Amino acid sequence: MRVLLLLRGSAGVGKSTYIKEHGLEPYALSADNIRMMCQSPVMQTNGTLAISQSNERLVWSLLFQMLEARMQRGEFVVIDATNSKTQEINRYKDMAKTYRYRMYCVDMTGVPMEECKRRNKLRPIYKQVPDEVIEKMYARFETQSIPAGVTVIQPDELDKIWYKPSDFSHYKRIHHIGDIHGCYTVLKEYLNDGFKDDELYIFCGDYIDRGIENVEVINFLYENMNRPNVILLEGNHERWLWYWAHGGTSKSAEFEKVTRKQLEAGGLDSKIARMLYRKFNQCVYYTYNEKIVLVTHAGLSVIPDNLTEIASEQMIRGVGRYSEYLDVAKTFDEIMPENTYQVFGHRNTEDSPITVSKRCFDLEGSVEFGGNLRAVVLDADGFHPVMIRNTVFKEQTNEEAVVPTEYTETEQNVMEVVDKMRQNKYIYEKKYGDISSFNFTREAFYDKKWNEQTTKARGLFINTANGTVVARSYPKFFNVNERAETKFSMLQHKLKFPVTAYVKENGFLGMVSYNPDTDDFFITSKSSPDSEFSAWLKAMFYENVNDAAGLKEYLKRKNVTMVFECVDMENDPHIIKYDKSHLFLLDIVKNQLEYEKLPYQQLVQIGKEFGFEVKTRAYQFMDWQSFRNWYTEIMDEEYLYDGNVVEGFVVEDNAGYMVKFKCYYYHLWKHMRSVAQEVFRSGQYRRMGSLLTPLENKFYGFCKEIRDREHPNHIIPLRDMFMQQLIESK
């Protein structure tokens, strides 16, 4: 926690011994230890060894660098130094003010000087100092005072600095309110008639960002922050308020480009941020009748004997990785006594219920994305979970995205859409006579510039002479966890059941439609009818179609596009190995701006009629629980579909919403492909920290071993060679 403890006393007074006896060594920064790191003991004129004093500028620079690094994380810190000068202590005091630390000083100057000299002679020779040095120290202690604002304690009063539980048993109810994220309307709905004096309200942090009511939330907190029955915890998003409060720029693009602008436009300034930030607590630790409760933003695995020794960063960001909160809750239940409970928010990747384990409560409910504001109320009868659905939110959360244009899907004038796409710098146009191809740019992809226009510009071909859609594929859709709205925890609120999962084949996208200008098929990849991919598709198409004339008439009459996944094992193999090339009919899409496709039953019928293999409908789910169980299954590294490895699945809900799921095997070998490419190019792989498993490291060694020999460059034969070598080595 944010506690800074200075020891004050002469060399030889017993500061290091005091630190050791009280178990403070892991938290101590010692000036003498840093001196020893900078230089080993030096010989004196009398033949003895002593700690060098010739590196003082470096020593104190290093000490303060390490101290600031620890303070930025909110760690408990002990300073082992003489701290004889008021000026020195004031420097610590300034840092404590900046990082909101409580500051204490153990005053050891009460030890008589002669006793200090005696103890000094018992130290190792190199640590001893001349008597006159001790005498000068004691003279300085008499004239250099400890500045105001530093709490002075005696050596036997260390217990005074530790964080202890408060007794809140006098409150009728205790409200624990989860992450708000700029969602004021739902917060007001929860509080209903406002605060009640005989009830306690603990807010668990993350008050800003992502939601659309940040100004209202900050005003509300500012107006109520001094209530005696309101406690505000600090969440990880409040760190950006700290930067704003101190005139700096945060590391959050979201805060700088959206939230900060909203706050300033709403009449708020850094002064309000400073005053509010001072009110944030690191945790709440209390008793309520017979219950013991710890409240943090992100959760601890146990309540230690001394909570002060836990860094505030761990309280704010949580123990372990972001996704490991279930393990944290499990450990808490196993180790802590039956009357001990924990409340936290911040993380909920598995869309866990509020009662995440027997004695742990999770208050992260994705409120900012249309989920729930979560709370848990404690009274004489126990804990009572509460959830209120938020209806005031926005789905688009990437604030670097292009501002949406005014056109809608239902506009009839295609050329108006064309004009607006041409004005969008994140969409490029390629002309093939009167037909133009519209696709999003590389910048749109890598910088995530997604909106209604850029997602639509994906395999969209328009005859700009007459304003008709010639061919089109899907609008851009995303992988699970790729965007805020596709985070797995959000899908429970997004998906409309029943939900269907189709096998995601591993090839390239191609389209076939009818071109009235040529009275022939229009065959194209998603970007160009003149590309080599289009040529490969054309060859595969004519190899498979059993009634070209009939199909051309069908495409003309229905004005639709056949969308294919082209698996070309000869010209364009990817990650997944197939026994032969395949042309999978994915969907039949209507040639119009508004995305609409034919039902799966018709797709199967058309595929059978004209000789095309149709995408595989693998699973159907009627509820969230069964879908969630399936997701856990397919993410397993040993997962196989029908005995085969697959790239993944495309999931489509009852309203047509689609999201992609990629399997472990695909992710693994896509990564290994990049490893092999870099090794063959430069002889080594720079990001060794990304090789997490023995298999990955063995493959890296394999690539280095064969680099200078004749070897396949493509991942599929390379993988086959590697796996064969593994088998032979056993």
FENFEN-V936195 format. One record per run of one state. SS is the DSSP state (H for helix, E for strand, - for the rest). FROM is the first residue (numbers start at 1). LEN is the number of residues. Records with the same first field share a line. If there is no record, write none. Layout:
SS = FROM-LEN + FROM-LEN
This chain:
- = 1-2 + 9-6 + 22-3 + 39-3 + 44-5 + 51-5 + 73-4 + 81-5 + 99-3 + 108-5 + 122-3 + 128-3 + 144-7 + 162-4 + 168-5 + 178-6 + 192-7 + 204-10 + 225-5 + 234-2 + 246-7 + 266-4 + 278-2 + 282-2 + 289-2 + 296-11 + 310-2 + 318-4 + 336-4 + 345-10 + 358-2 + 363-4 + 370-2 + 380-2 + 390-24 + 423-4 + 433-2 + 441-1 + 447-5 + 457-3 + 464-4 + 473-6 + 480-4 + 487-1 + 495-4 + 505-3 + 516-4 + 526-6 + 545-3 + 559-1 + 569-3 + 573-9 + 591-6 + 598-2 + 611-2 + 615-2 + 622-2 + 635-6 + 642-2 + 645-3 + 653-5 + 663-1 + 683-5 + 691-3 + 707-8 + 730-1
E = 3-6 + 28-3 + 42-2 + 49-2 + 77-4 + 102-6 + 151-4 + 166-2 + 173-5 + 199-5 + 230-4 + 280-2 + 284-5 + 291-5 + 340-5 + 355-3 + 360-3 + 372-8 + 382-8 + 427-6 + 435-6 + 460-4 + 468-5 + 479-1 + 499-6 + 508-8 + 520-6 + 560-9 + 572-1 + 582-9 + 597-1 + 613-2 + 617-5 + 641-1 + 644-1 + 648-5 + 658-5
H = 15-7 + 25-3 + 31-8 + 56-17 + 86-13 + 113-9 + 125-3 + 131-13 + 155-7 + 184-8 + 214-11 + 236-10 + 253-13 + 270-8 + 307-3 + 312-6 + 322-14 + 367-3 + 414-9 + 442-5 + 452-5 + 484-3 + 488-7 + 532-13 + 548-11 + 600-11 + 624-11 + 664-19 + 688-3 + 694-13 + 715-15
